[in-house]
Amino acid sequence: MRWESLFADLDSQMAELEAAELASEVADRTRREVALFRLVDRLRPAFGHPVTVFTLGGGKVAGHVSGVGADWLLVAEDFRFEALLPLDSITGITGLGNLTAAPGSEGKVAARLTLGHALRGVARDRSSVAVALRDSTTVTGTIDRVGADFFEMAEHGPAEIRRARDVRGVRTVPFGGVAFVRRS
């Protein structure tokens, strides 16, 4: 009887140790998997969700996630405005929910849609934009040309947008200086 009780106690201790070891291994694997997630992997499943995005020097942008690229986020603020945000200008986001996409599941084409591609689309449309810079200033005008890591925009006053003869100057803006680009 004593032996049976001793063996039962040892079995119980062994089961507890195995359960603790398994729980530790699961927690470690979970931490390693989460370490592989990128911000775009958190953003892609949030398509259509309301979010508030906080930026360096540009304040905050609130709306619904309407697009995600390799290094940018597009937020539809309301029925008139969209804000294009470089991911490296974002200091925080609320409203993403719990979902995360598998790393690398965006596909080869989507993985190559960079901020430059998105800005070239804005330049091609000749859309009026307000560019919030990381130094807390805002510049209005139209984007004329987009390079690898910069764009050039014709600066206009707010009432003069779209009137080419009223161009006040041309500003070259490095991508690293942009908090977000808002277009109507």
Buried (B, 14 or more C-beta within 10 A) or exposed (E): EEEEEEEEEEEEEEEEEEEEEEEEEEEEEEEEEEEEEBBBBBBBBBEEEEBEBBBBBBEBBBBBBBBBBBBBBBBBBEEEBBBBBBBBBBEEBEBBEEEBBEEEEBEEEEEEBBBBBBBBBBBEEEBBBBBBBBEEEBBBBBBBBBEEEBBBBBBBEEEBBEEEEBBEEEBEBEBEBBBBBBBE
